[in-house]
Amino acid sequence: MTRYTGIIEHFRNRLPLAPDAKAISLGEGATPLIKLDKLVRAEGLEAELYVKFEGLNPTGSFKDRGMTMAVTQAVYEGSRAIICASTGNTSAAAAAYAARAGIVAFVLIPEGKIALGKLAQAIVHGAVVIQIRGNFDDGMRLVKEVAKTAPVTIVNSINPYRLQGQKTAAFEIVEALGRAPDFHCIPVGNAGNITAHWIGYSECAGIGTEACLHCQGDCAFLGVASTRKRPRMVGYQAAGSAPFLRGGPVANPETIATAIRIGDPQSWAPAWIVREESDGWFDELEDQEILATQRLLAEKEGVFCEPASAASLSGALRDLHSGKIPAGSTVVCTLTGNGLKDPDIILKDGLRGLVQVDAEQGVVERALLERLA
Ligand code: AN7
């Protein structure tokens, strides 16, 4: 057994880093692909349905795959500070990897609109947290302006190393299944991750392998996880924050899924190419549907993801029920972030299932027996 040390060491020959770039890693990647047979049966569906639980990355989201690459490259180039705008998860990852690298992280977050766990992460890792009176899109605009003159490296997904890291999730899926799924369902905010997955699947199919600087399309990796077929990519947005459904930027995006409260996606054009090339589609979900699916997944399968992440599964279930995703399909849903980041959203609904009793054996026993009857 060799110790797993993260996506850079594992996929080094597929990533555009200089050979002497020292990986800044927290052991990200190698997340489980969990099969949801029980949920599929309970829903009366017929499908091979999986969730790729990216919430099990070191800082609890898929951002770690991109951040290990962005920070590794930034340090290699001699950068002493990184900056990002964030709905929460990017700032958590930036803060952690900057701490690991011994550099400064500046994070711009929208006032009052990021989940508590994510804010705690940025703070505990010692990032400079700049809370702006504005939303993510305002923050992103400011970051781009500031980075023109200040000596800081942007680590939002407009940094191409981010998507290069995030494409490795597709590699892992192809490795795990032995092929690409028929459909890949994924929540969309800035649309960086849907783009990154398409890059990954395409490379597994031998398309775009020239992007690999070291192997010229002939590296050993392709032997392990090659696939002829690529999935149809399906991107789901929150209805109040759905520029891909409206055909242009949304001025005041609103959703309880704060991670994807983004009105002006940074990977707008690439995401449309993904839709086109993969013959996929975009769709939207109401907040209530997203929350219901988050609960369903937690109760039926023991997987706790954050609301934004549940959008992928919520959409996949709806499309399986309608037949838009045909019965018998192999479907992978990305669960982008961990539910522990945002406990408020669960507890706000009340302490369901909580039983309060006196500290006496007889009373506790009765409470048990009543519920087992
Ligand atoms: C849990 O942290 O943009 O479509 O600033 O945290 O690649 O933007 C987060 C995005 C989905 C959307 N799920 O991914 C940020 C940020 C979760 C997320 C997305 C995000 P993209």
Residues whose N, C-alpha, C, O or C-beta is under 5 A from the ligand:
A	BS01	AN7	A85 S86 T87 G88 N89 T90 S91 P187 V188 G189 N190 A191 G192 N193 I194 A259 A308 S309 T336 G337
